[in-house]
Amino acid sequence: MTGQGLHLADQTRRFTLSLLESAGEHFGVSPRPVDIRFDLRGKAAGMVRFVASGMPVIRYNRRLLEKYGDSFIRQTVPHEVAHVVVSALFPYRTAPHGQEWRSVMAFFDAEPKRCHSYQIDGADGRQLARFSYRCGCRVHQLTAIRRNRIARGQRYYCRHCGALLIPEKTMD
């Protein structure tokens, strides 16, 4: 990381911890300590991974942090911290970007956007194979990750028509 990158990473780490502390005081919960990393690659700006036997891991995309600086910190950090706070407030399953998450984002005075709008020119992530799945209205291209989840029993539905996605028949 460059000098500027180290400064931004330090600023991001401090802001993450500050938001966790203020949310804990406001909502009367103690979010678990978090592991903060800057190793996320590809198109995602940030993500939280909840490990059953350990502390949550917040991963930030260092490249996008260095490119977008303060904007990244103001939007991405509250977004990911809100997930950790919601997990502490509601230990049972909630919608990832549902009412609970939006209320924490409002407390952080951050726009409750599900996705970022950063330019991803030449993202350094891997390219995943795509597989065709059909619903009642169109053909969807799902990544190998989702295809594997479907193979393990997870179900995906079309956001437009609500039909279950099924593998499209291929000509062999």
N, C-alpha and C positions, 0 to 999 in steps of 0.2 A: 504494500500500500504506500502511496505517496504521502508526503507530509500533510497535504490537504485532506487526503483520504483518512489518515489516522485521526486528524482533528474531527472530521465528520463522524467517524465511527465512535469516538469518545463522546461526542455530543449526542449521538443517537442512543448510546448505552445509558447516559445520564437521563435523557428524556424518557426512555422506556421505564427506568426505575422510578422516576418522579411520578409518572402517570400511574404506575402500579400502587405507589404509596398513597397518592391523593384519592384514587378510586377506592382503595381499601378503607381509608378513613371515611369517605363519603357514604359508601354502601355498607359499612360495618362488617366487612369480611377481610380475611387475610389471604390474598392470593399467594399461592405457593411461590417460592423463589424460582426465578427463571434462568435458564442458560441462554445467553445471547450470543449468536454467531453471525458472521458476515460471509457465509459460504454458499448462499443460494445462487444458482445460476439459471440462465434461461430467461423466460419472459415474466416470471412472477417477481413482484417487488418484495414480498415478504410472505412468510407462512409460520404457523405455529404447529408444532407436533406435540401431542400429549402422550407421554410415555406412561404406561400403567404403573410402573414401579419407580418412577423418578420424577424429577422436576420437568415442567414444560420447557420446550426448546423453541425460542423465537429465532428464526433464520431470516436475515435480510440479504438482499441482492446488493453486494458491494459496488458493482458496476453502475447500477441505477442510482445508488446513493451518491456516488461521486459525480455522476452526470447531472442529477437534479437537486442535490444538496438540501436546502431548507424546505423546498416543496415536498420532497420525499419524506423528510422528518415530520413535517406538519400533517401529512396525510397517511403515510404507511405505518408509522409508529403507533398512532392511536388505533388504527385499524387492527393491528396484530395484538396490541395490549388489550383491546376490548374483548377479543376472543378469550384471553386468559382470565379476565375479570368475570365474564359470563360463566366460564367454567367453574369459578369459585362460588359465584352466586347461585347457580343452578347446576348442581352436580349431575343431574340427569339430562339426557339428550334434549337439546334445543336446536332450532334451525340455525345454521351457521351465520346467516345474516338477517336473522329474524328480529322481532320486536325487542327482545332482551338486548341483543347486540346494538341495535339502533339507539336504545336508551342510553347505553354506556357511551356510544359515540357522541350523543347529544351532550352528555355530561362533560366530555372532553372538548366540546365545541368544535367538533370535526365533522366534515360532511360524510354521511353514512353511505359512501359509495362502495359497491361490491368489488369493482375492478378499477385499476389505475388507468390513466390515459397517457402514460409515458411512451415515447417513441422507442422501439426496440430494435433499431437498426443493427443487424449483425449480432443478434443475441448469441451468447456463447453456450447455448444449451444443445442438447442432443435432439435429433429429429426422430420422432417415434413413428412407427408404421401405423397406417390407418386402415380400418376395416369398415365395410359398409353394413349398416343396420337400417331396417325399414320400420316405419310406424304407419299410421293411417294416412299420412299426407305427404311424406317425402322420404328421401334417403339421407341418413346421417353418417358422417365419417367419425368413428370413434377410435381413440388411440388404443394401443396394445394394453395399456394399463387398465382402461375400462373394460376391454374385451376379457382380460384375465379376471377382473372382478365379477363380470357376468358369469364366467365359467365357474366361479366359486359360489354363485347363488344370488349376487346382488342384482337388482332390477333397475333399469333406467327407463324413464318415460319421456315422451316428446313434450316439450314445453308448449307447443302450439296446439296439438290435438289431444294430448293426454294419453295416447296409446302407448302400450308397452313396445319397446324397441326389440326387434328380433333380427337375427342375422339374415342378410340378404342371400338368397341362393346364388351360388356361383356356378358357372359352366366349367366342368372339368374335362 
